[in-house]
């Protein structure tokens, strides 16, 4: 994300999304009743002397809309901002419905009545260069490949198979070599476009055997391996275990998904132990914040994005209250496992500095 201009007095920020992750960030920054301005095209009906009666001519223009809804398609990499036209050339009627299709490398300006700190922080973080990571989970029954995104982790491939037993040494050796070559072929396709760092996780010794094979057979790819870790599960389950257990922190300490996953694991651990230093639900969290007890506020992104104006104002005030008491705010993506756990708790939770019990939260 490139931030081209920011003027909070006039309430606008001008940005350019440069990756699909940036479109995800904008999806979580643009709210109903904001104004968004960008170049767009629109069909204009004409009825002139030399044109077909009431034929539609598509024209490009700088158009502003007062936002009614925002849609993000992570598979097609598209962001659509729909609303009523509030700014356009004279040939385009204001007040009509229009959809801005936001594409990569297309400048847009977002206008808000007020910019909450957590949204400015989100844009700032998105403006920092951050590489995705490739996670390979491998054992002797198959492998899975995933790529981390700022909105979560995207499973790219999973293949199941079974190597011959160790008592069939020759068969196992030949099958393993064939298996490793298949893994390299899949890994090459994912690694080639951006040469992203690679983490290898797996059960037993096979992950280390593959790493050695990779170093011999695909030296350049091998140079991108930044860590090799043990997990108790193979396949996709091994990838999610690696995220939950924190084994990726060394290589991915800057990735949002790891921080969000680690935070939710701490919430669930404290709840499981029945500790008083955790609470969830809007009413309980607000009460804890008023006592200055919130060390970290955890909010689901969908709760902010889908809230009506009054509810969003209430959430903004809560986050401001927490920050005034030197607490931190973590917005958790609902596109990965940690977000699902938070939604099951009502979409909001808090880690507390000191225990707070029932009568204090009522």
C-alpha positions in Angstrom: 0.0 0.0 0.0 1.3 3.4 -0.9 0.0 6.4 1.1 0.1 9.3 -1.3 -1.5 12.0 0.9 -3.1 12.3 4.3 -5.0 15.3 5.7 -6.9 14.5 8.8 -8.2 18.1 9.2 -10.0 17.6 5.9 -10.7 14.0 6.8 -9.1 12.3 3.8 -6.4 9.8 3.0 -5.3 9.0 -0.6 -3.8 5.6 -1.1 -2.8 3.2 -3.9 -3.3 -0.6 -3.3 -0.3 -2.5 -4.7 -1.2 -6.1 -3.6 -4.2 -8.3 -3.0 -3.6 -7.9 0.8 -4.0 -4.2 0.4 -7.5 -4.7 -1.0 -8.3 -6.8 2.1 -7.1 -3.9 4.3 -9.2 -1.4 2.4 -12.2 -3.7 2.8 -11.7 -3.3 6.6 -11.1 0.4 6.4 -14.0 1.7 4.2 -17.2 1.9 6.1 -20.8 2.8 5.3 -21.4 6.6 5.0 -17.7 7.2 4.1 -17.0 8.9 0.8 -14.7 7.2 -1.7 -13.3 8.9 -4.8 -11.6 7.2 -7.8 -11.6 7.1 -11.6 -14.4 4.9 -12.8 -16.4 4.2 -16.0 -20.2 4.6 -16.4 -22.7 4.1 -19.2 -24.3 7.4 -20.2 -27.4 7.4 -22.3 -27.3 9.8 -25.2 -30.0 11.1 -27.6 -28.1 13.3 -30.0 -28.6 14.0 -33.7 -25.8 11.7 -34.9 -26.2 8.9 -32.3 -28.6 6.0 -32.1 -31.6 7.1 -29.9 -31.0 6.4 -26.2 -27.8 4.5 -26.9 -25.4 4.0 -24.0 -21.9 5.4 -24.2 -19.4 4.4 -21.6 -17.3 7.3 -20.3 -14.4 7.4 -17.8 -14.6 10.0 -15.1 -13.5 10.9 -11.5 -16.4 9.8 -9.4 -17.1 10.0 -5.7 -19.7 7.9 -3.9 -21.2 8.0 -0.5 -20.7 4.4 0.6 -23.6 2.0 1.2 -21.7 -1.3 1.0 -18.3 -2.8 0.3 -17.6 -6.2 -1.2 -14.3 -8.1 -1.3 -13.7 -11.2 -3.4 -10.5 -12.8 -2.2 -10.5 -15.4 -5.0 -10.8 -12.9 -7.8 -8.9 -10.2 -6.0 -11.5 -7.5 -6.5 -12.9 -4.8 -4.2 -16.3 -3.2 -5.1 -17.4 0.0 -3.3 -21.1 0.7 -3.9 -23.1 3.9 -3.0 -24.8 7.0 -4.2 -22.8 9.4 -6.5 -21.9 12.5 -4.5 -19.3 13.9 -7.0 -19.1 13.6 -10.8 -18.9 15.6 -14.0 -22.2 17.3 -15.2 -23.0 14.5 -17.7 -23.3 12.0 -14.8 -26.3 12.6 -12.4 -25.5 12.8 -8.7 -27.7 10.8 -6.4 -27.6 7.8 -8.7 -26.3 4.4 -7.6 -22.8 3.5 -8.8 -20.1 0.9 -8.0 -16.4 1.7 -8.0 -14.3 -1.3 -9.0 -11.0 -0.8 -7.1 -8.1 -2.4 -8.9 -4.4 -2.8 -8.0 -2.3 0.3 -8.6 -5.4 2.5 -8.8 -5.4 5.6 -6.6 -8.4 6.2 -4.4 -9.3 8.8 -1.8 -11.2 7.9 1.4 -13.0 10.6 3.3 -14.3 10.0 6.9 -15.9 12.3 9.4 -13.2 11.0 11.8 -10.3 8.7 11.4 -9.9 6.2 14.4 -6.4 5.5 15.4 -6.7 1.7 14.7 -7.6 2.4 11.0 -4.7 4.8 10.6 -2.4 2.2 12.2 -3.8 -0.4 9.8 -3.0 1.7 6.7 0.5 2.4 8.1 1.2 -1.3 8.6 -0.1 -2.1 5.1 2.3 0.5 3.7 5.3 -1.3 5.2 6.8 -3.9 2.8 6.0 -7.4 4.2 6.6 -10.6 2.4 4.3 -13.6 2.6 5.7 -16.9 3.8 5.4 -20.3 2.3 4.6 -23.1 4.8 5.4 -26.7 3.8 4.0 -29.4 6.1 5.4 -32.8 5.3 5.3 -36.3 6.7 5.4 -39.8 5.2 1.7 -39.8 4.5 1.6 -36.6 2.4 2.3 -32.9 2.3 0.5 -29.6 2.2 1.5 -26.1 1.0 0.1 -22.8 2.3 0.9 -19.1 1.9 0.5 -16.6 4.6 -1.6 -13.5 3.8 -2.2 -10.5 6.0 -5.9 -11.7 6.2 -4.9 -15.3 7.2 -3.4 -18.3 5.7 -4.3 -19.7 2.2 -4.0 -23.4 1.7 -2.6 -23.9 -1.8 -2.3 -27.7 -2.1 -2.7 -30.9 -0.1 -1.7 -34.4 -1.4 -2.0 -37.6 0.6 0.1 -40.7 -0.1 1.9 -43.4 1.9 5.5 -44.4 1.7 6.5 -48.1 2.0 7.5 -49.2 5.5 11.1 -49.0 6.7 11.5 -52.8 6.4 11.2 -52.4 2.6 14.3 -50.2 2.4 14.9 -50.2 -1.4 11.2 -49.6 -2.2 11.0 -46.9 0.4 14.2 -45.2 -0.9 12.9 -45.0 -4.5 9.4 -44.0 -3.5 10.8 -41.3 -1.2 12.9 -39.8 -4.0 9.9 -39.7 -6.3 7.8 -38.2 -3.5 10.3 -35.5 -2.7 10.6 -34.6 -6.5 6.8 -34.1 -6.5 7.0 -31.9 -3.5 9.8 -29.8 -5.1 7.7 -29.4 -8.3 4.8 -28.0 -6.3 7.0 -25.9 -4.1 8.7 -24.4 -7.2 5.4 -23.2 -8.7 4.6 -21.4 -5.4 8.1 -20.0 -4.7 9.0 -18.8 -8.2 6.9 -15.6 -8.6 8.3 -13.8 -5.5 11.0 -16.0 -3.9 9.2 -15.8 -0.6 10.8 -17.3 2.6 9.9 -21.0 3.3 9.2 -22.7 6.6 9.2 -26.5 6.7 7.3 -28.3 9.4 6.5 -31.9 9.9 6.5 -35.1 12.0 9.6 -37.1 12.7 12.8 -37.0 10.5 11.2 -36.7 7.1 11.1 -32.9 7.2 14.9 -32.8 7.7 15.5 -35.5 5.0 13.4 -33.4 2.6 15.4 -30.2 3.5 18.7 -32.1 2.7 17.2 -33.3 -0.6 16.0 -29.8 -1.5 19.5 -28.4 -0.8 21.0 -31.0 -3.3 18.3 -30.8 -6.0 17.1 -27.2 -5.9 19.8 -25.1 -4.3 18.2 -21.7 -5.1 14.9 -22.6 -3.5 16.8 -24.1 -0.5 18.3 -20.8 0.2 14.8 -19.4 1.0 14.3 -21.9 3.8 14.4 -19.9 7.0 13.3 -22.5 9.6 12.5 -26.2 10.1 10.3 -27.1 13.0 8.6 -30.2 14.5 4.8 -30.5 14.8 2.6 -33.4 15.9 0.4 -33.5 12.8 0.9 -33.7 9.1 -0.8 -31.9 6.2 -3.1 -29.0 6.7 -3.5 -29.8 10.4 0.3 -29.4 10.8 0.1 -25.9 9.3 -2.6 -24.7 11.7 -0.7 -26.4 14.6 2.4 -24.5 13.6 0.5 -21.2 13.7 -1.2 -22.0 17.0 1.9 -23.2 18.8 4.1 -20.2 17.9 6.8 -22.2 16.1 6.6 -19.7 13.2 7.3 -16.6 15.4 11.0 -16.5 14.7 10.5 -16.2 11.0 7.2 -14.4 11.0 7.2 -12.1 13.9 5.9 -9.2 11.8 3.0 -11.1 10.2 -0.5 -10.1 11.5 -1.8 -13.7 11.4 0.8 -15.0 13.9 0.2 -12.1 16.4 -3.6 -12.6 16.1 -3.3 -16.4 16.5 -1.0 -16.1 19.5 -3.4 -13.5 21.1 -6.4 -15.8 20.7 -4.5 -18.8 22.1 -3.8 -16.7 25.2 -7.5 -15.8 25.5 -8.5 -19.4 25.2 -5.9 -20.6 27.6 -7.0 -18.2 30.3 -10.6 -19.0 29.7 -9.8 -22.7 30.0 -8.1 -22.2 33.3 -11.0 -20.0 34.6 -8.6 -17.1 35.2 -10.0 -13.7 36.2 -7.6 -11.9 33.8 -9.8 -12.4 30.7 -13.3 -11.5 29.8 -15.5 -11.4 26.6 -18.7 -9.9 25.4 -19.2 -6.1 24.7 -20.8 -5.3 28.1 -18.2 -7.1 30.2 -15.3 -5.7 28.1 -16.7 -2.1 28.4 -16.9 -2.5 32.2 -13.3 -3.8 32.4 -12.1 -0.9 30.2 -13.8 1.6 32.5 -11.8 0.1 35.4 -8.6 0.6 33.4 -8.1 -3.2 33.5 -7.7 -3.9 29.8 -4.2 -4.8 28.7 -5.2 -5.9 25.3 -8.5 -5.5 23.5 -9.3 -8.1 20.9 -12.0 -7.3 18.3 -13.1 -9.3 15.2 -12.8 -7.3 12.0 -16.3 -8.2 10.9 -17.7 -6.7 14.0 -16.3 -3.3 13.1 -17.0 -3.7 9.4 -20.7 -4.7 9.7 -21.6 -2.5 12.7 -24.2 0.2 12.2 -23.1 3.8 12.8 -24.2 3.9 16.5 -22.6 0.5 17.3 -19.4 1.5 15.5 -19.2 4.8 17.4 -19.5 2.7 20.6 -16.7 0.4 19.5 -14.5 3.4 18.5 -15.1 5.0 22.0 -14.2 1.6 23.6 -10.9 1.4 21.7 -10.1 5.0 22.5 -10.7 4.3 26.2 -8.4 1.3 26.2 -5.6 3.2 24.4 -6.0 6.1 26.9 -5.3 3.6 29.7 -2.2 2.5 27.8 -3.8 -0.7 26.5 -3.3 -2.3 23.1 -5.9 -3.1 20.5 -5.7 -6.1 18.2 -8.1 -6.4 15.2 -8.4 -10.1 14.3 -9.2 -11.3 10.8 -12.2 -13.6 10.6 -10.6 -15.2 7.5 -8.6 -17.6 9.6 -9.0 -19.9 12.6 -8.3 -17.3 15.3 -11.1 -15.1 14.0 -13.5 -18.0 14.1 -12.7 -18.6 17.8 -13.2 -14.9 18.6 -16.6 -14.9 16.8 -17.7 -17.8 19.0 -17.1 -15.4 22.0 -19.2 -12.7 20.5 -16.5 -11.0 18.4 -14.8 -9.2 21.3 -12.6 -10.1 24.2 -10.0 -8.6 26.5 -6.8 -9.7 28.3 -6.7 -7.9 31.6 -3.9 -6.5 33.8 -5.6 -7.7 37.0 -8.5 -10.0 37.8 -12.0 -8.6 37.5 -14.9 -10.6 38.6 -18.7 -10.8 38.2 -20.0 -8.0 40.4 -17.4 -5.6 39.0 -18.5 -6.3 35.4 -22.2 -5.9 36.0 
